[in-house]
Amino acid sequence: MIIKIDFGNDNIQFISCTTKVGRRIHKFEDEMLDWFHDDSKNKKYWSAEESGEGRIPNFAAFEIVEWLNNVKFKKGIAKAKVIENRSRVPQKTWYL
C-alpha cells in the first residue's frame, strides 16, 4: 500500500507498506509520536531548535519507516520503505 504523508508546508513524502499496516497506520500515530518525543530512547532524532531554546524531535518518512521496521514491527512481519519516485496513486493520506 502506498501512503502519502503530508507534514504540512508543502512537505509531502511517500512510503510503501503492507496493506495490513497501511489500514491501521492512523492507529499507530500516538504511539509513534510518543516514541519520537522520548529523547531517552532515541536521541539521534533530536536536533536543536533554530531559536536556540532547546531540542525538538525531527523526523520525516525515512524515520517513520525506521520506526515501523525496527520498533513497531521488529519481528519482521511488516517491512516498510520510503518511495522516492512514486509510480502508483497513494491509497491513503496521513497528515502529521
MIVOPA-975077 format. One record per residue: y, z, x of N, C-alpha, C in turn. Coordinates in steps of 0.02 Angstrom, whole numbers, padded with zeros to 5 digits, always signed. Atoms other than C-alpha are relative to their C-alpha. Example, Ala and Ser with C-alpha at 12.3 -4.5 7.8 and 13.67 -1.06 7.14 Angstrom:
<bazas>
-00059+00000+00045-00225+00390+00615+00060+00000+00045 -00059-00003-00042-00053+00357+00684+00055+00037-00039 
</bazas>
This chain:
<bazas>
-00059+00000+00043+00000+00000+00000+00062+00000+00045 -00063+00004-00036+00174-00044+00063+00050+00045-00035 -00050-00045+00028+00305+00091+00038+00066-00012+00035 -00068+00008-00025+00490+00061+00058+00031+00070+00002 -00031-00065-00006+00577+00217+00124+00075-00011+00008 -00072+00008+00000+00762+00224+00084+00031+00067+00022 -00031-00061-00027+00852+00352+00194+00074+00004-00018 -00071+00002+00018+01022+00306+00121+00040-00036+00055 -00044+00033-00048+01169+00224+00210-00030-00065+00026 +00030+00064-00019+01077+00056+00212-00055+00006+00052 +00055-00010-00047+00938+00131+00319-00066-00003-00040 +00062+00010+00037+00778+00060+00244-00055-00019+00049 +00058+00014-00043+00609+00060+00331-00062-00004-00044 +00062+00010+00038+00432+00017+00277-00059+00028+00037 +00063-00022-00028+00263+00096+00303-00057-00029-00042 +00061+00021+00035+00087+00044+00257-00047+00059+00002 +00049-00054+00004-00041+00171+00199-00052-00018-00053 +00051+00013+00051-00195+00180+00090+00031+00010-00070 -00024-00007+00069-00170+00166-00097-00004+00072-00023 +00009-00070+00020-00235+00343-00119+00059+00043+00025 -00057-00037-00027-00098+00412-00006+00065-00024-00032 -00061+00028+00029+00035+00295-00074+00015+00025-00070 -00009-00024+00069+00008+00351-00253+00026+00072-00001 -00019-00071-00001+00036+00533-00202+00056+00015+00049 -00049-00011-00054+00172+00508-00070+00057+00046-00022 -00054-00043+00024+00307+00592-00178-00022+00073-00003 +00025-00069+00003+00196+00746-00195+00000+00033+00068 +00001-00028-00067+00195+00767-00006+00070+00015+00026 -00069-00004-00026+00385+00765+00010+00021+00070+00020 -00021-00069-00016+00419+00953+00002-00037+00027+00061 +00040-00023-00056+00276+00992+00121+00023-00032+00065 -00022+00036-00059+00334+00859+00243+00068+00025+00024 -00067-00023-00019+00517+00913+00239-00001+00071+00027 +00007-00069-00026+00468+01096+00263-00026-00002+00072 +00029+00005-00067+00365+01046+00416+00052-00026+00049 -00051+00027-00045+00506+00942+00492+00056+00051+00012 -00053-00048-00008+00630+01083+00463-00022+00064+00037 +00025-00057-00037+00519+01211+00551+00001-00016+00074 -00008+00018-00071+00582+01197+00730-00050+00036+00046 +00051-00033-00042+00446+01316+00792-00063-00042+00006 +00060+00042-00001+00313+01185+00752+00012-00067+00034 -00012+00068-00022+00398+01026+00809+00070-00010+00030 -00065+00005-00031+00548+01044+00924+00018-00071+00020 -00015+00068-00023+00532+00862+00977+00038-00041-00053 -00036+00036+00053+00605+00807+00809+00071+00027-00011 -00066-00031+00009+00761+00914+00827+00049-00028+00051 -00051+00024-00045+00922+00850+00900+00066+00036-00015 -00064-00032+00008+01098+00915+00924+00042-00037-00052 -00046+00030+00048+01222+00885+00784+00059-00030+00037 -00058+00032-00032+01368+00771+00826+00059+00048+00005 -00055-00048-00001+01488+00912+00785-00010+00055+00052 +00014-00051-00051+01402+01022+00914-00012+00068-00029 +00008-00065+00032+01373+01161+00788-00072+00024-00004 +00070-00022+00004+01184+01168+00803-00047-00058+00008 +00052+00051-00004+01023+01070+00794-00027-00014-00069 +00026+00021+00065+00951+00973+00648-00062-00043+00011 +00057+00045-00006+00786+00883+00615+00023-00073-00006 -00018+00070+00000+00796+00697+00648-00065-00040-00004 +00062+00037+00008+00658+00585+00580+00011-00064-00039 -00002+00064+00034+00626+00409+00516-00072-00019-00015 +00066+00023+00020+00475+00303+00467-00053+00016+00052 +00050-00014-00052+00387+00323+00635-00022+00073-00002 +00016-00071+00002+00396+00513+00624-00038+00019-00064 +00037-00012+00061+00336+00512+00443-00072-00023+00007 +00068+00025-00013+00186+00406+00493-00037+00048+00046 +00031-00047-00046+00151+00525+00636-00021+00064-00037 +00017-00059+00039+00156+00672+00514-00060-00013-00046 +00056+00018+00044+00041+00584+00390-00066-00003+00039 +00061+00012-00038-00084+00536+00525-00025+00061+00039 +00020-00054-00046-00083+00693+00634+00008+00070-00028 -00008-00066+00030-00035+00836+00518-00034+00002-00068 +00026-00001+00069-00070+00799+00335-00072-00025-00004 +00067+00029+00003-00224+00690+00362-00030-00007+00069 +00025+00004-00068-00278+00732+00538-00076-00010+00005 +00072+00012+00001-00461+00718+00488-00016-00075+00000 +00010+00072-00005-00436+00529+00486-00012-00036-00066 +00016+00032+00063-00453+00494+00300+00053-00051-00021 -00052+00047+00023-00287+00403+00279+00050-00013+00057 -00045+00017-00055-00202+00319+00426+00056-00045-00026 -00059+00038+00019-00027+00251+00401+00029-00033+00062 -00034+00032-00057+00079+00136+00509+00068-00027-00023 -00066+00029+00013+00258+00075+00520-00007-00075-00002 +00000+00073+00005+00286-00104+00467+00067-00026+00023 -00062+00028-00026+00415-00198+00568+00019-00063-00039 -00013+00063+00036+00401-00370+00488-00039+00000-00065 +00032-00007+00065+00364-00346+00305-00012-00069-00031 +00016+00064+00032+00274-00493+00226-00020+00008-00073 +00018-00012+00070+00222-00412+00062+00054+00042-00034 -00049-00038+00039+00329-00337-00076-00024+00073-00004 +00021-00070+00004+00329-00146-00073-00020+00019-00072 +00024-00022+00066+00234-00064-00216+00036+00064-00023 -00033-00063+00017+00336+00097-00210+00061+00009+00044 -00059-00018-00039+00508+00156-00154+00004+00076+00002 -00005-00073-00011+00532+00330-00082+00069+00013+00026 -00069-00016-00020+00709+00399-00072+00000+00068+00035 -00004-00063-00038+00735+00530+00064+00071+00014+00021 
</bazas>
